[in-house]
Amino acid sequence: MISRLLYTCFLHLLLPSILLRLAWRGRKLPAYRQRWQERLGFVAPLDTPTQPLWIHAVSVGEVQAISTLVERLLKNKPALPILITTMTPTGAERVKQLFGDRVNHRYCPYDLPWALKRFLKTLNPKACLIVETELWPNFLNQCRAANIPVLLANARLSERSARGYARFPNLTKSMLQNITHLAAQGEADAMRFKALGMSPANLSVTGSIKFDVAIQPEWSIRANELKEQWGAERPVLLAASTHDDEEMQLLKAFPLLLERYPNTLLILVPRHPERFLEVAQLCESSGHVFAHRSINNRLTTDTQIYLADTMGELMVFCSAADIVFVGGSLIERGGHNPLEPALLGKPVLCGPHTYNFAAITSGLVEAGALIQLDSGAAIMQQTRLWLDNRDNLNFAGQAAQDYVAQHSGALQRLEAQLEKLL
């Protein structure tokens, strides 16, 4: 109790700077300035007398992860309203792209007791499903006070994150005690949650629902349209969800690949839209023939760099690529989800920093589907090796697809846990 009180006082002291940062981010991405009142709990009520299921998905990755479950709920429980909250405008945009007006969207309030209390009173959710590991003390405490059961779904906890939570044992244990059920991705995640104070009676291992993403036919259709523009036989390397410095590393090393395969196309998909202009300037200064996705520059066979500065098309570009590098891994960001390209049978490359997806990365490495490298130059050299030997490239792609198929089924186990809450 005292730990949460101190935490709450500290958060109130930070609130002015948090709101200023929100306004500052709105300079590059105006959507951050829109509906900002919702972040303080001032939300419009839902146009339904039925209590909704509240799904909290922080941003794009979590929205994508839960998309198959949401589609199944919409089909199998049409009378159950669904409320999805995110923290980022990109997550909100992904909700709109995937579900349109079939679900309701609000921004989740900051972790302030009064903001969350107002939010819960207005929207009155029947139950709350949190995607992955978004743990906030007041969020969980207010749900407990309002008798709203909470399911932490697809929960993962790296060693690094566990050490961080362990620094505040009382606060962490009280948070975990407010979770009705925790569905962990793997045994290692479950053991770390237990060590932090999660009751074994309220804990299960379901696997990762990211293995159960449904392949959409439109991805392949749109990918083929792109290939017709740039040349169907060209080698294509996709750099997905890249961060600051990763694009620079790849652009500097790209000539190593062009020496052997001069018609290679490098597609860059920055993780954050506010960096699109910055990355475009990097591409222009690289000296390579460059095109933007957003302004409909038609690709030609001479185009060498294609900046995918749009939202919601990552899987289309994965479908069109021969090899996929997954970003956030050449720098210490912990990496992003390598299952997205693996699902489509693409060989995967990433850097050494993959603690966010440690178990999945390790499994793909053991399967022969993924190779970890420590520099942009090494990424280009491995791409050359795979293009030199198409049998090895095809083996890695098939191994990736097989690995995903072998680990599917988490979604059904999660649905069973959710049914208990509802």
Secondary structure, DSSP 8 states (H G I E B T S, - for coil): -HHHHHHHHHHHHHHHHHHHHHHHHHHH-GGGGTTGGGGGT-----S-SS--EEEE--SHHHHHHHHHHHHHHHHH-TTS-EEEEESSHHHHHHHHHHHGGGSEEEE---S-HHHHHHHHHHH--SEEEEESS---HHHHHHHHHTT--EEEEEE---HHHHHHHHTSHHHHHHHHHT-SEEEESSHHHHHHHHHHT--GGGEEE---GGGG----HHHHHHHHHHHHHH-TTS-EEEEEEE-TTHHHHHHHHHHHHHHH-TT-EEEEEESSGGGHHHHHHHHHHTTS-EEETTTT----TT--EEE--SSS-HHHHHHH-SEEEESSTTTTT----THHHHHTT--EEE-S--GGGHHHHHHHHHHTSEEE-SSHHHHHHHHHHHHH-HHHHHHHHHHHHHHHHHT--HHHHHHHHHHHH-
